[in-house]
Amino acid sequence: MTDTETRSGSGTSAVSGAEIVLDAVTKHYPGQRDPAVDRVSMTIPAGEIVVLVGPSGCGKTTTMRMINRLIEPSSGTITIDGRDAASMNPDQLRRGIGYSIQQAGLFPHLTVAKNVATVPGLIGWDRKRIAERTDEMLDLVGLDPDTYRGRYPRQLSGGQQQRVGVARALAADPPVLLMDEPFGAVDPITRGLLQDELLRLQGELGKTIVFVTHDFTEAVKLGDRIAVLGNQSRILQYDTPAAILAEPADDTVAGFVGAGASLKQLTLTRVRDVELGQCPTATENEPVEVLRSALADKDWPWALVLDQQRRPLRWVSSEHLAHAQSLRGIGTPIGEPLSLQSTLQDALEALLSDQTANAVVTGKRGEYAGLISIDTLVAHLSALRAEHGTGRAATDDTP
């Protein structure tokens, strides 16, 4: 397969994914009058994240599992990179498609390293190549190989297990990754971080990802395209998140969008796409006077103390600094920082819980990148209203 290139908010990235085409795909279980999936046709472009969203029992997971033949279609055709999936050996087909599920689905009796190495081992890679790839994948998903390769799943948090699950799914470098509600069993904060991590990985790898969820907000955040499904996986609307938010195809789709479509527009913009603010900063080993002077000169109520790698640690005010002899240990710990992959919806949630009315943004290695304030969000929504002044999203519930 020849790599192509795709444009994203973070620049140009290589596409290593494969196009998937479903043509009149149907699944009819014996003894049931109606098919579980009825004549679904759609094209999933190479290198994109396509999200299947719909109510429980509508057939979205069944549709996804027919792609790797965990469920065999009753009729219709599925092609992957131009090849008919039905003509391929099912085991070979599945080894060439990554698969990530809720609660990770790790083998509890195997270490993290052996879990990640599962598919490379099955397809005959040698030990050295497997070991190198395992460490590469753990590093890619933000887990230090020296720390985690020898641990067992029970020794990991839910978020860490999901990261290992994604590493395992990507270990053999498949062009296609299927994800069945992979973040549904973790807490909201961890879920947001895992979503950001998936977007970062996709920016680097350019896989074709089919992602199943019942959460429309998650679909808007992650999807290049969203397929809103009704009963029997009938496609009610298949379009970009922006198009679905602006013009739902019918009342059923509008019900998925729900109230607050204008606020959901915040999910379409990444933190990296807006101008970040700045505040006075100093590392822990710098003199206290550096921040005292900065707060006085710029009339800022807060400053940030950073570590030696310029990772943000604590907010400090003039009161904190008044009698301090050192920047070590003083101030108020910051909340969970935003990443450049975070959405403005994530920023709004962070702002609502931050006493400084500013959300801290960090770069790829956790270094301080800037701030987002409520003024940033108001300006963005105002621009959207001006751009879509006559659209449904601009008139639903935003004053």
Order of alpha helices (4+ residues) and beta strands (2+ residues): beta-beta-beta-beta-beta-alpha-beta-beta-alpha-beta-alpha-alpha-alpha-alpha-alpha-beta-alpha-beta-alpha-beta-beta-alpha-alpha-alpha-beta-alpha-beta-beta-alpha-beta-beta-alpha-beta-beta-alpha
